[in-house]
Structures are given as structure tokens and as C-alpha cells.
Amino acid sequence: MKKKLIIFRFGSEKPTRKEWDIIRTITDGTNRAVGFGTMFGVGSIVETDYSPKQITSLFTQVANDTGDSLPVVVWDPAGDTGFNLQKDFFPTFAQADIDFNTMYGDTPCTLSLDQLLELISDRGGVNQLTTEELTRLQQLSGK
């Protein structure tokens, strides 16, 4: 079933030839799409049977074939999203990703008991610890 998806490709404000090829592919040659340039890249609204993840995969394939990163975010206003914000295109993205994982739990907490107690004090109570920090506190306290 065809649905409306929104695509935002970072980089040049003009579509690339490969990008046009992707639009033709995902619209089954109907070109039922509109696009607009911005200072950050190109936005498109398309009608397609493809999922955001399938479209993201097409952009990733072109990026791998051409060496042009074509970083893209694709989303369905009804919910599904795909993105390929390649770390090479955004030099600070890799570090931000690590920082996010460290701050919000994609990595196990390795804080000491003293560090956890300091966090509890700084944040105003044990209820302000993340799930990972609370789990670590329970491990250290033997519970």
C-alpha cells in the first residue's frame, strides 16, 4: 500500500543524479514526489510502497558505490523511521554518539560507590539515577 514518506538528505541543496534515480525507483517510475532545497540539503515528500528502512538502504548503497555519504533521514509521519547519519560525514557525530551511550545507558555503568553517592547528592536523590546507575548501586551494595 502506497504511503506518504518524508526524506531529508543532508549535503548539497541540489539533488544528485543518484538521488533522482532513487526517487524514480521508490515511486515505481511515477515520480509522485515533490522536493525542496534548503541550506542543509534536500527535502522530499514521496508516495511509495517502500519502507523508510528500505529507502535508507538505497541511499546507503549509493553512498558505498560512489563514495558520497548521502546522509539521510526518512520517516513515515505515521511512525516508522530510517536514518544513515554516517559518522564520516558528521565528524562530531561519532563522539556525540559515544557521549549519549555513556550518559543514557547503552554502556554498562562502571561508577564506584563513592561516585554513585556523589551523583545521588548532586541530583537530589536516588530516584534521579539512571536505570544503569541504579543497577550498579544495587550490585555494589550486594542487593
DSSP file (Angstrom, degrees, kcal/mol; ACC not computed):
  #  RESIDUE AA STRUCTURE BP1 BP2  ACC     N-H-->O    O-->H-N    N-H-->O    O-->H-N    TCO  KAPPA ALPHA  PHI   PSI    X-CA   Y-CA   Z-CA
    1    1 A M              0   0    0      0, 0.0     2,-0.1     0, 0.0    47,-0.1   0.000 360.0 360.0 360.0 128.5    0.0    0.0    0.0
    2    2 A K        +     0   0    0     45,-0.1     2,-0.3    25,-0.0    47,-0.2  -0.428 360.0 175.7 -72.2 142.1    1.4    3.3   -1.0
    3    3 A K  E     -A   48   0A   0     45,-2.5    45,-2.4    47,-0.1     2,-0.5  -0.948  34.8-100.1-142.0 162.6    2.0    5.9    1.7
    4    4 A K  E     -A   47   0A   0     -2,-0.3     2,-0.3    43,-0.2    43,-0.2  -0.744  41.6-179.1 -87.9 127.3    3.5    9.3    2.0
    5    5 A L  E     -A   46   0A   0     41,-2.6    41,-2.5    -2,-0.5     2,-0.5  -0.900  20.2-137.2-123.7 155.2    7.1    9.4    3.4
    6    6 A I  E     -AB  45  75A   0     69,-2.9    69,-2.8    -2,-0.3     2,-0.4  -0.945  17.8-169.0-114.5 131.8    9.4   12.3    4.1
    7    7 A I  E     -AB  44  74A   0     37,-3.0    37,-2.8    -2,-0.5     2,-0.5  -0.973   6.4-173.8-122.0 131.3   13.0   12.2    3.1
    8    8 A F  E     -AB  43  73A   0     65,-3.0    65,-2.6    -2,-0.4     2,-0.5  -0.970   5.1-170.2-125.6 118.7   15.7   14.6    4.2
    9    9 A R  E     -AB  42  72A   0     33,-2.9    33,-2.5    -2,-0.5    63,-0.2  -0.930  16.1-139.7-109.3 121.1   19.1   14.2    2.6
   10   10 A F  E     +A   41   0A   0     61,-2.3     2,-0.4    -2,-0.5    31,-0.3  -0.421  63.4  42.7 -76.2 151.7   21.9   16.3    4.2
   11   11 A G  S    S+     0   0    0     29,-2.1    -2,-0.0    -2,-0.1    -1,-0.0  -0.953  93.9  34.2 122.8-134.8   24.6   18.0    2.0
   12   12 A S        -     0   0    0     -2,-0.4    26,-0.1     1,-0.1     4,-0.1  -0.200  65.7-134.1 -58.5 145.4   24.2   19.8   -1.3
   13   13 A E  S    S+     0   0    0     24,-0.1    -1,-0.1    26,-0.1    30,-0.1   0.472  89.6  71.3 -81.9   0.2   21.0   21.8   -1.7
   14   14 A K  S    S-     0   0    0     23,-0.1    28,-0.1    28,-0.1    -2,-0.1  -0.939  92.9-109.3-114.3 139.2   20.5   20.3   -5.2
   15   15 A P        -     0   0    0      0, 0.0     2,-0.1     0, 0.0    -2,-0.1  -0.336  30.9-127.4 -65.0 145.0   19.6   16.7   -5.7
   16   16 A T     >  -     0   0    0     -4,-0.1     4,-1.9     1,-0.1     5,-0.2  -0.461  22.6-111.0 -83.9 163.9   22.2   14.4   -7.1
   17   17 A R  H  > S+     0   0    0      1,-0.2     4,-2.0     2,-0.2     5,-0.1   0.909 121.1  52.0 -61.1 -41.4   21.6   12.3  -10.2
   18   18 A K  H  > S+     0   0    0      1,-0.2     4,-2.1     2,-0.2    -1,-0.2   0.861 105.6  55.3 -63.9 -35.3   21.7    9.1   -8.0
   19   19 A E  H  > S+     0   0    0      2,-0.2     4,-2.3     1,-0.2    -1,-0.2   0.910 106.2  50.5 -63.9 -41.8   19.1   10.7   -5.7
   20   20 A W  H  X S+     0   0    0     -4,-1.9     4,-2.6     1,-0.2    -2,-0.2   0.900 108.1  53.9 -60.5 -40.4   16.8   11.2   -8.7
   21   21 A D  H  X S+     0   0    0     -4,-2.0     4,-2.3     1,-0.2    -2,-0.2   0.904 107.9  49.7 -60.6 -41.4   17.3    7.5   -9.5
   22   22 A I  H  X S+     0   0    0     -4,-2.1     4,-3.0     2,-0.2     5,-0.2   0.924 110.0  50.4 -63.3 -43.9   16.3    6.6   -6.0
   23   23 A I  H  X S+     0   0    0     -4,-2.3     4,-1.6     1,-0.2     8,-0.3   0.924 111.1  48.8 -61.0 -44.5   13.2    8.7   -6.2
   24   24 A R  H  <>S+     0   0    0     -4,-2.6     5,-3.1     1,-0.2     7,-0.2   0.912 113.5  48.2 -60.7 -41.8   12.3    7.1   -9.6
   25   25 A T  H ><5S+     0   0    0     -4,-2.3     3,-1.5     1,-0.2    -2,-0.2   0.947 112.9  45.0 -64.4 -49.7   12.8    3.6   -8.1
   26   26 A I  H 3<5S+     0   0    0     -4,-3.0    23,-0.6     1,-0.3    24,-0.5   0.713 114.1  49.3 -74.5 -18.1   10.8    4.2   -4.9
   27   27 A T  T ><5S-     0   0    0     -4,-1.6     3,-2.1    -5,-0.2     5,-0.3   0.242 112.2-118.6 -99.0  13.4    7.9    5.8   -6.8
   28   28 A D  T < 5S-     0   0    0     -3,-1.5    -3,-0.2     1,-0.3    -2,-0.1   0.840  71.0 -57.1  53.3  36.5    7.8    2.9   -9.3
   29   29 A G  T 3 <S+     0   0    0     -5,-3.1    -1,-0.3    -6,-0.2    -4,-0.1   0.419 119.4 107.2  80.4  -2.9    8.6    5.4  -12.1
   30   30 A T  S <  S-     0   0    0     -3,-2.1     3,-0.2    -6,-0.2    -2,-0.1   0.733  70.6-146.3 -78.8 -20.7    5.6    7.6  -11.3
   31   31 A N        +     0   0    0     -8,-0.3     2,-2.2    -7,-0.2    -7,-0.1   0.808  32.0 168.2  56.3  32.2    7.7   10.3   -9.8
   32   32 A R        +     0   0    0     -5,-0.3    15,-2.1    15,-0.2     2,-0.3  -0.541  38.6 105.4 -75.1  83.1    4.9   11.1   -7.4
   33   33 A A  E     -C   46   0A   0     -2,-2.2     2,-0.3    13,-0.2    13,-0.2  -0.987  54.2-154.0-157.9 151.9    7.2   13.3   -5.3
   34   34 A V  E     -C   45   0A   0     11,-2.2    11,-2.6    -2,-0.3     2,-0.3  -0.967  18.2-169.4-128.1 150.9    8.0   16.9   -4.5
   35   35 A G  E     -C   44   0A   0     -2,-0.3     2,-0.3     9,-0.2     9,-0.2  -0.924   9.4-169.8-138.3 162.8   11.3   18.3   -3.4
   36   36 A F  E     -C   43   0A   0      7,-2.6     7,-3.2    -2,-0.3     2,-0.3  -0.982  19.4-129.0-153.6 140.7   12.8   21.4   -2.0
   37   37 A G  E     +C   42   0A   0     -2,-0.3     2,-0.3     5,-0.2     5,-0.2  -0.656  25.4 178.2 -89.2 146.6   16.3   22.6   -1.3
   38   38 A T  E >   -C   41   0A   0      3,-3.1     3,-0.7    -2,-0.3    -2,-0.0  -0.843  47.6 -99.5-133.4 173.1   17.4   24.0    2.0
   39   39 A M  T 3  S+     0   0    0     -2,-0.3   -26,-0.1     1,-0.2     3,-0.1   0.617 124.7  48.4 -71.4  -8.6   20.8   25.3    3.2
   40   40 A F  T 3  S-     0   0    0      1,-0.3   -29,-2.1   -27,-0.1     2,-0.3   0.531 125.3 -74.8-105.5  -9.3   21.3   21.9    4.9
   41   41 A G  E <   -AC  10  38A   0     -3,-0.7    -3,-3.1   -31,-0.3     2,-0.4  -0.997  66.8 -38.2 152.3-150.9   20.3   19.6    2.0
   42   42 A V  E     -AC   9  37A   0    -33,-2.5   -33,-2.9    -2,-0.3     2,-0.4  -0.948  39.5-159.1-120.1 132.5   17.3   18.4    0.1
   43   43 A G  E     -AC   8  36A   0     -7,-3.2    -7,-2.6    -2,-0.4     2,-0.3  -0.867  14.3-178.4-105.7 145.0   13.8   17.6    1.4
   44   44 A S  E     -AC   7  35A   0    -37,-2.8   -37,-3.0    -2,-0.4     2,-0.5  -0.994  20.5-156.7-141.0 147.3   11.4   15.3   -0.5
   45   45 A I  E     +AC   6  34A   0    -11,-2.6   -11,-2.2    -2,-0.3     2,-0.3  -0.997  28.2 177.6-120.6 124.6    7.9   14.1    0.1
   46   46 A V  E     -AC   5  33A   0    -41,-2.5   -41,-2.6    -2,-0.5     2,-0.5  -0.883  31.7-135.8-128.7 155.7    7.2   10.9   -1.8
   47   47 A E  E     +A    4   0A   0    -15,-2.1     2,-0.3    -2,-0.3   -15,-0.2  -0.968  48.7 144.0-108.2 123.2    4.4    8.4   -2.3
   48   48 A T  E     -A    3   0A   0    -45,-2.4   -45,-2.5    -2,-0.5   -21,-0.1  -0.975  60.1-134.8-155.8 161.0    5.8    4.9   -2.2
   49   49 A D  S    S+     0   0    0    -23,-0.6   -22,-0.1    -2,-0.3    -1,-0.1   0.534  79.5 103.5 -91.5 -12.7    5.4    1.2   -1.2
   50   50 A Y  S    S-     0   0    0    -24,-0.5   -47,-0.1   -47,-0.1    -2,-0.1  -0.365  71.1-126.5 -72.2 149.0    9.0    1.2    0.2
   51   51 A S     >  -     0   0    0      1,-0.1     4,-2.3    -2,-0.1     5,-0.2  -0.530  26.3-108.1 -86.5 161.0    9.6    1.4    3.9
   52   52 A P  H  > S+     0   0    0      0, 0.0     4,-2.6     0, 0.0     5,-0.2   0.885 122.0  52.8 -54.6 -38.6   11.9    4.1    5.5
   53   53 A K  H  > S+     0   0    0      2,-0.2     4,-2.0     1,-0.2     5,-0.1   0.884 108.0  49.9 -67.4 -36.9   14.4    1.3    6.1
   54   54 A Q  H  > S+     0   0    0      2,-0.2     4,-1.7     1,-0.2    -1,-0.2   0.911 112.6  47.0 -66.5 -41.3   14.4    0.2    2.5
   55   55 A I  H  X S+     0   0    0     -4,-2.3     4,-2.1     2,-0.2    -2,-0.2   0.924 110.8  51.8 -66.0 -43.9   14.9    3.8    1.3
   56   56 A T  H  X S+     0   0    0     -4,-2.6     4,-2.4     1,-0.2    -1,-0.2   0.897 107.1  54.3 -57.8 -40.4   17.7    4.3    3.7
   57   57 A S  H  X S+     0   0    0     -4,-2.0     4,-2.5     2,-0.2    -1,-0.2   0.886 105.7  52.5 -62.1 -39.5   19.3    1.2    2.4
   58   58 A L  H  X S+     0   0    0     -4,-1.7     4,-2.3     2,-0.2    -2,-0.2   0.923 110.7  47.0 -62.7 -44.1   19.2    2.5   -1.1
   59   59 A F  H  X S+     0   0    0     -4,-2.1     4,-2.5     1,-0.2    -2,-0.2   0.893 112.5  50.3 -64.0 -39.4   20.9    5.7   -0.1
   60   60 A T  H  X S+     0   0    0     -4,-2.4     4,-2.5     2,-0.2    -2,-0.2   0.904 109.1  51.5 -65.0 -41.3   23.5    3.7    1.9
   61   61 A Q  H  X S+     0   0    0     -4,-2.5     4,-2.3     2,-0.2    -2,-0.2   0.924 111.4  46.8 -61.6 -45.1   24.1    1.5   -1.2
   62   62 A V  H  X S+     0   0    0     -4,-2.3     4,-2.6     2,-0.2     6,-0.4   0.913 111.2  52.7 -62.9 -42.4   24.6    4.6   -3.4
   63   63 A A  H  X S+     0   0    0     -4,-2.5     4,-2.2     1,-0.2     5,-0.2   0.916 111.4  46.0 -59.5 -43.6   26.9    6.1   -0.8
   64   64 A N  H  < S+     0   0    0     -4,-2.5    -1,-0.2     1,-0.2    -2,-0.2   0.877 115.6  46.6 -66.9 -37.7   29.0    2.9   -0.7
   65   65 A D  H  < S+     0   0    0     -4,-2.3    -2,-0.2    -5,-0.2    -1,-0.2   0.839 125.2  28.4 -72.9 -33.9   29.2    2.7   -4.5
   66   66 A T  H  < S-     0   0    0     -4,-2.6    -2,-0.2     2,-0.2    -3,-0.2   0.618  96.7-122.6-106.6 -15.5   30.0    6.4   -5.1
   67   67 A G  S  < S+     0   0    0     -4,-2.2     2,-0.6    -5,-0.3    -4,-0.1   0.500  74.5 124.4  80.5   2.5   31.9    7.4   -2.0
   68   68 A D        -     0   0    0     -6,-0.4    -1,-0.3    -5,-0.2    -2,-0.2  -0.878  58.4-146.0 -95.7 119.1   29.3   10.2   -1.5
   69   69 A S        -     0   0    0     -2,-0.6    -6,-0.2    -3,-0.1    17,-0.2   0.775  15.3-169.3 -63.1 -28.9   28.0    9.7    2.0
   70   70 A L        -     0   0    0      1,-0.1    -7,-0.1    -7,-0.1   -59,-0.1   0.879  13.8-156.5  39.3  55.5   24.4   10.9    1.2
   71   71 A P        -     0   0    0      0, 0.0   -61,-2.3     0, 0.0     2,-0.3  -0.399  20.2-179.4 -62.7 135.9   23.4   11.0    4.9
   72   72 A V  E     -B    9   0A   0    -63,-0.2    12,-2.2    -3,-0.1     2,-0.4  -0.976  31.6-158.0-144.1 148.5   19.6   10.7    5.0
   73   73 A V  E     -BD   8  83A   0    -65,-2.6   -65,-3.0    -2,-0.3     2,-0.4  -1.000  18.4-175.2-123.1 128.5   16.7   10.6    7.4
   74   74 A V  E     +BD   7  82A   0      8,-3.5     8,-3.2    -2,-0.4     2,-0.4  -0.988   8.3 174.1-124.5 129.3   13.5    9.0    6.1
   75   75 A W  E     -BD   6  81A   0    -69,-2.8   -69,-2.9    -2,-0.4     6,-0.2  -0.991  30.8-140.8-142.5 151.2   10.3    9.0    8.1
   76   76 A D    >   -     0   0    0      4,-3.2     3,-3.3    -2,-0.4   -71,-0.2  -0.912  22.5-138.5 -99.6 120.8    6.7    8.0    7.9
   77   77 A P  T 3  S+     0   0    0      0, 0.0    -1,-0.1     0, 0.0   -72,-0.1   0.752 104.8  61.7 -54.1 -20.5    4.5   10.6    9.6
   78   78 A A  T 3  S-     0   0    0      2,-0.1    -3,-0.0    -3,-0.0     0, 0.0   0.556 130.2 -80.3 -83.9  -7.2    2.6    7.5   11.0
   79   79 A G  S <  S+     0   0    0     -3,-3.3     2,-0.1     1,-0.4     0, 0.0   0.033  87.9 109.9 147.7 -43.1    5.6    6.3   12.8
   80   80 A D        -     0   0    0     -5,-0.1    -4,-3.2     1,-0.0    -1,-0.4  -0.433  40.1-175.6 -77.1 143.5    8.4    4.3   11.1
   81   81 A T  E     -D   75   0A   0     -6,-0.2     2,-0.3    -2,-0.1    -6,-0.2  -0.980  12.4-175.0-137.3 147.8   11.8    6.0   10.6
   82   82 A G  E     +D   74   0A   0     -8,-3.2    -8,-3.5    -2,-0.3     2,-0.3  -0.993  10.2 170.8-137.3 146.0   15.1    5.1    9.0
   83   83 A F  E     -D   73   0A   0     -2,-0.3   -10,-0.2   -10,-0.2    -2,-0.0  -0.995  24.9-168.7-153.1 154.3   18.4    7.0    9.0
   84   84 A N        +     0   0    0    -12,-2.2     2,-2.0    -2,-0.3   -11,-0.1  -0.336  16.8 170.8-136.3  53.3   22.0    6.6    8.0
   85   85 A L        -     0   0    0    -14,-0.2     2,-0.1   -13,-0.1   -15,-0.1  -0.459  30.4-147.2 -69.3  87.4   23.8    9.5    9.6
   86   86 A Q    >>  -     0   0    0     -2,-2.0     4,-1.4   -17,-0.2     3,-1.0  -0.316  10.4-134.2 -66.6 135.4   27.2    8.2    8.7
   87   87 A K  T 34 S+     0   0    0      1,-0.3     7,-0.4     2,-0.2     6,-0.3   0.764 102.5  60.8 -62.9 -27.4   29.9    9.1   11.2
   88   88 A D  T 34 S+     0   0    0      1,-0.2    -1,-0.3     5,-0.1    -2,-0.1   0.843 103.8  50.1 -68.9 -32.2   32.4   10.1    8.5
   89   89 A F  T <4 S+     0   0    0     -3,-1.0    -2,-0.2     1,-0.3    -1,-0.2   0.881 115.2  42.8 -74.8 -37.9   30.0   12.9    7.3
   90   90 A F  S >X S-     0   0    0     -4,-1.4     3,-1.8     1,-0.2     4,-0.8  -0.851  72.0-168.4-109.4  95.3   29.5   14.3   10.7
   91   91 A P  T 34 S+     0   0    0      0, 0.0     4,-0.5     0, 0.0     3,-0.2   0.820  89.5  44.7 -55.9 -32.3   32.9   14.4   12.4
   92   92 A T  T 3> S+     0   0    0      1,-0.2     4,-2.4     2,-0.1     5,-0.2   0.586  93.8  81.4 -88.5  -8.2   31.4   15.2   15.8
   93   93 A F  H <> S+     0   0    0     -3,-1.8     4,-2.8    -6,-0.3     5,-0.2   0.907  87.8  54.5 -63.2 -41.4   28.6   12.6   15.4
   94   94 A A  H  X S+     0   0    0     -4,-0.8     4,-2.1    -7,-0.4    -1,-0.2   0.930 112.4  42.5 -59.3 -46.6   30.8    9.7   16.5
   95   95 A Q  H  > S+     0   0    0     -4,-0.5     4,-2.9     2,-0.2    -1,-0.2   0.902 113.6  52.0 -68.5 -39.5   31.8   11.4   19.7
   96   96 A A  H  X S+     0   0    0     -4,-2.4     4,-2.7     2,-0.2    -2,-0.2   0.892 108.8  51.8 -62.2 -38.5   28.2   12.6   20.4
   97   97 A D  H  X S+     0   0    0     -4,-2.8     4,-2.4     2,-0.2    -1,-0.2   0.918 111.3  46.6 -63.6 -44.1   27.0    9.0   19.9
   98   98 A I  H  X S+     0   0    0     -4,-2.1     4,-2.4    -5,-0.2    -2,-0.2   0.930 112.9  50.0 -62.3 -45.8   29.6    7.7   22.4
   99   99 A D  H  X S+     0   0    0     -4,-2.9     4,-2.8     2,-0.2     5,-0.2   0.911 110.4  50.0 -60.4 -43.2   28.6   10.5   24.9
  100  100 A F  H  X S+     0   0    0     -4,-2.7     4,-3.2     1,-0.2     6,-0.2   0.946 111.6  47.7 -60.3 -48.3   24.9    9.7   24.5
  101  101 A N  H  X>S+     0   0    0     -4,-2.4     6,-1.2     1,-0.2     5,-1.1   0.880 114.1  47.6 -61.5 -38.0   25.5    6.0   25.1
  102  102 A T  H  <5S+     0   0    0     -4,-2.4    -1,-0.2    -5,-0.2    -2,-0.2   0.920 118.2  40.5 -67.7 -43.6   27.7    6.8   28.2
  103  103 A M  H  <5S+     0   0    0     -4,-2.8    -2,-0.2    -5,-0.2    -1,-0.2   0.850 124.4  34.4 -74.2 -35.3   25.2    9.3   29.6
  104  104 A Y  H  <5S-     0   0    0     -4,-3.2    -1,-0.2    -5,-0.2    -2,-0.2   0.234 115.6 -93.2-118.4  14.8   22.0    7.3   28.9
  105  105 A G  T  <5S+     0   0    0     -4,-1.0    -3,-0.2    -3,-0.2    -4,-0.1   0.577  79.1 124.9 103.2   9.7   22.9    3.7   29.3
  106  106 A D  S   <S+     0   0    0     -5,-1.1    -4,-0.2    -6,-0.2    -5,-0.1   0.685  82.9  52.8 -73.9 -12.4   23.9    1.9   26.1
  107  107 A T  S    S-     0   0    0     -6,-1.2    -2,-0.1    -5,-0.0    25,-0.1  -0.920 101.9-100.0-117.6 147.2   27.1    1.0   28.0
  108  108 A P        -     0   0    0      0, 0.0     2,-0.3     0, 0.0    -2,-0.1  -0.335  40.7-108.2 -65.7 146.0   27.1   -0.6   31.5
  109  109 A C        +     0   0    0     23,-0.2    -7,-0.0     1,-0.1     0, 0.0  -0.572  35.8 176.2 -74.7 132.2   27.7    1.7   34.4
  110  110 A T        +     0   0    0     -2,-0.3    -1,-0.1    -3,-0.1    23,-0.0   0.117  29.6 137.9-122.4  18.6   31.2    1.3   36.0
  111  111 A L        -     0   0    0      1,-0.1     2,-0.1     2,-0.1    -2,-0.0  -0.297  52.6-118.5 -66.3 150.5   31.0    4.0   38.6
  112  112 A S     >  -     0   0    0      1,-0.1     4,-2.4    28,-0.0     5,-0.2  -0.337  28.5-103.9 -79.5 168.9   32.3    3.4   42.1
  113  113 A L  H  > S+     0   0    0      1,-0.2     4,-2.6     2,-0.2     5,-0.2   0.913 123.7  51.9 -60.2 -43.6   30.1    3.5   45.1
  114  114 A D  H  > S+     0   0    0      1,-0.2     4,-2.0     2,-0.2    -1,-0.2   0.903 109.9  49.2 -60.8 -41.4   31.6    6.9   46.1
  115  115 A Q  H  > S+     0   0    0      2,-0.2     4,-2.1     1,-0.2    -1,-0.2   0.897 111.8  48.8 -64.9 -40.5   30.9    8.2   42.6
  116  116 A L  H  X S+     0   0    0     -4,-2.4     4,-2.4     2,-0.2    -2,-0.2   0.906 110.1  50.9 -65.8 -41.4   27.3    7.0   42.7
  117  117 A L  H  X S+     0   0    0     -4,-2.6     4,-2.1     1,-0.2    -1,-0.2   0.874 109.2  51.6 -63.5 -36.4   26.8    8.5   46.2
  118  118 A E  H  X S+     0   0    0     -4,-2.0     4,-2.9    -5,-0.2    -1,-0.2   0.902 109.2  50.3 -65.7 -40.7   28.1   11.8   44.8
  119  119 A L  H  X S+     0   0    0     -4,-2.1     4,-2.8     2,-0.2     5,-0.2   0.914 108.5  52.2 -61.8 -42.8   25.6   11.6   41.9
  120  120 A I  H  X>S+     0   0    0     -4,-2.4     5,-2.8     1,-0.2     4,-1.0   0.919 113.1  44.9 -59.5 -43.5   22.8   10.9   44.3
  121  121 A S  H  <5S+     0   0    0     -4,-2.1     3,-0.4     3,-0.2    -2,-0.2   0.933 115.5  46.5 -65.2 -47.2   23.8   14.0   46.3
  122  122 A D  H  <5S+     0   0    0     -4,-2.9    -2,-0.2     1,-0.2    -1,-0.2   0.863 116.9  43.3 -64.7 -37.1   24.2   16.2   43.2
  123  123 A R  H  <5S-     0   0    0     -4,-2.8    -1,-0.2    -5,-0.2    -2,-0.2   0.563 115.4-109.1 -90.3  -9.4   21.0   15.1   41.6
  124  124 A G  T  <5S-     0   0    0     -4,-1.0    -3,-0.2    -3,-0.4     2,-0.2   0.811  78.3  -5.8  88.9  30.7   18.8   15.3   44.7
  125  125 A G  S > <S-     0   0    0     -5,-2.8     3,-1.6    -6,-0.2     4,-0.1  -0.496  77.8 -83.3 135.2 160.4   18.1   11.7   45.5
  126  126 A V  G >  S+     0   0    0      1,-0.3     3,-1.6     2,-0.2    -1,-0.1   0.763 116.0  69.7 -65.4 -25.6   18.4    8.0   44.5
  127  127 A N  G 3  S+     0   0    0      1,-0.3    -1,-0.3    -3,-0.1    -2,-0.1   0.630  90.0  63.9 -68.2 -11.9   15.3    8.4   42.3
  128  128 A Q  G <  S+     0   0    0     -3,-1.6    -1,-0.3    -8,-0.1    -2,-0.2   0.436  79.8 105.8 -92.5   0.3   17.3   10.6   39.9
  129  129 A L  S <  S-     0   0    0     -3,-1.6     2,-0.0    -4,-0.1   -13,-0.0  -0.476  75.4-113.4 -75.6 150.1   19.8    7.8   39.0
  130  130 A T     >  -     0   0    0     -2,-0.1     4,-2.8     1,-0.1     5,-0.2  -0.307  33.2-102.5 -71.9 167.3   19.5    6.2   35.6
  131  131 A T  H  > S+     0   0    0      1,-0.2     4,-2.5     2,-0.2     5,-0.2   0.909 124.7  49.1 -57.5 -43.2   18.5    2.5   35.4
  132  132 A E  H  > S+     0   0    0      2,-0.2     4,-2.4     1,-0.2    -1,-0.2   0.898 111.4  48.6 -65.5 -41.0   22.1    1.5   34.8
  133  133 A E  H  > S+     0   0    0      2,-0.2     4,-2.4     1,-0.2    -2,-0.2   0.910 112.2  48.7 -65.7 -41.4   23.4    3.6   37.7
  134  134 A L  H  X S+     0   0    0     -4,-2.8     4,-2.3     2,-0.2    -2,-0.2   0.906 110.7  50.8 -63.9 -41.8   20.7    2.2   40.0
  135  135 A T  H  X S+     0   0    0     -4,-2.5     4,-2.2    -5,-0.2    -2,-0.2   0.915 111.0  49.1 -60.5 -43.4   21.6   -1.4   38.8
  136  136 A R  H  X S+     0   0    0     -4,-2.4     4,-2.6     2,-0.2    -2,-0.2   0.895 109.4  52.0 -64.1 -40.3   25.3   -0.6   39.6
  137  137 A L  H  X S+     0   0    0     -4,-2.4     4,-1.9     1,-0.2    -1,-0.2   0.912 110.0  48.9 -61.7 -42.3   24.4    0.7   43.0
  138  138 A Q  H  X>S+     0   0    0     -4,-2.3     5,-2.0     2,-0.2     4,-0.6   0.889 110.7  50.8 -65.5 -38.9   22.5   -2.4   43.8
  139  139 A Q  H ><5S+     0   0    0     -4,-2.2     3,-0.9     1,-0.2    -2,-0.2   0.933 112.5  46.3 -61.7 -45.5   25.4   -4.6   42.6
  140  140 A L  H 3<5S+     0   0    0     -4,-2.6    -1,-0.2     1,-0.2    -2,-0.2   0.802 112.0  50.4 -70.0 -28.4   27.8   -2.7   44.8
  141  141 A S  H 3<5S-     0   0    0     -4,-1.9    -1,-0.2    -5,-0.2    -2,-0.2   0.498 113.3-116.6 -89.4  -2.2   25.6   -2.8   47.8
  142  142 A G  T <<5       0   0    0     -3,-0.9    -3,-0.2    -4,-0.6    -2,-0.1   0.648 360.0 360.0  81.2  15.4   25.1   -6.6   47.4
  143  143 A K      <       0   0    0     -5,-2.0    -4,-0.2    -6,-0.2    -5,-0.1   0.419 360.0 360.0 -97.1 360.0   21.3   -6.4   46.7
